Amino acid sequence: MNDTLMSIQIIPKTPNGEDVIPYVDEAIKFIDESGMTYRVGALETTVQGEMNECLILIQKLNDRMVELEIPSIISQVKFYHAPEGITIETLTGKYDAQ
């Protein structure tokens, strides 16, 4: 059961001061390939799943940035945990029709 919403913002320090957007795009691609339900926002991406899946995803995202030779990464993360279950639409559905 999906019991957690996690919003994550990856802020990579690029090796030579390059634009961070290609690395952020890579992180979003990685989230997409995880198979988890997600929604991209202007400043963060929200993922829906089980708490342990979300925690593992953070680790894997940071590992992916290291593979891309990023010298350091800031990961800003927020959790909304509801043992009875939660979806992205629970919080944002009323805005989706607009």
N, C-alpha and C positions, 0 to 999 in steps of 0.2 A: 504494500500500500504506500502511496506517496504521502509522506508525513512531514516533508520539509520543503520549503522554498529557500533557495540560496541565491543571493545576488553577489556577483563577483565582478570586480574591476581589476584587470591586470595592467600594471604600469611598469613596463620594462625600461631599464636603462640600456639604451642601444650601444653597441660596441664603439661606434664612431660618431655618435650624435645624430644618427639617421632618424627619420620620421618613425614614430612608434606605431602608426596605423597598420602597416603590413604585419607587424607582430601581433597586434590585437586581432587582426583578421585571421591570423593563424590560430590564435586561441579560440576564436569563435568557430572556426572550422573543426578544431579538436572537440569542442563541445558538441557540435552537430554529429560528428562521427561516434560520439559516445552513445547515441541512441536515446539520450534523455530528452524530455520535453523542455524547451527553453524559449525565451523571448529576449531578443536584443533590444536594449534601450539606448538612449543617446550616450549615457555615461557608464552603463554597467549592463551585464547580461544576467537574467534571472533564470535559474534552473529549478526544475521540479523533480523530486525523487525521494528516496529514503535517505536519512541522515548519513548513514555510512557511505552510500554512493556519492553523496555530495562531498564528503571529506576526502574520499579517494580521488575524486575528480580534481580537487584543488591541488593535491600532490602531483597528479599526472600533468596538469597544466603547467605547474612550475618546472617539472622535469622536462617538458617539451620546450620551454623557454631556454633551459640550460642546454638542451640539444642544439638549439639555434644560436648558441654562443652568446647569450645575453649575460653580461657580467653580474647583474643583480635585478631582482624583481620585487615590486611591492604588490601584494595581493590584498585588496580591501574586500572583506567578506562580511555579509550580513545573513543571518538565519532567521527564518520564521518556522518554528516547529510546532506542529499540531498533531498529537498522537492519534486523534480520530480521523485524520486525513486532511489534506489541503491541496488545492491546485492554483495555478497562476490566475485562472479565471475567477476563483473565489474572491480575489482581491481587486481584479481589474476588469472583470466581465462587463460591468455596467458602463465602462468607458469604450469597450471594443466596438459597439454599434455606431459610435460617433465618427 
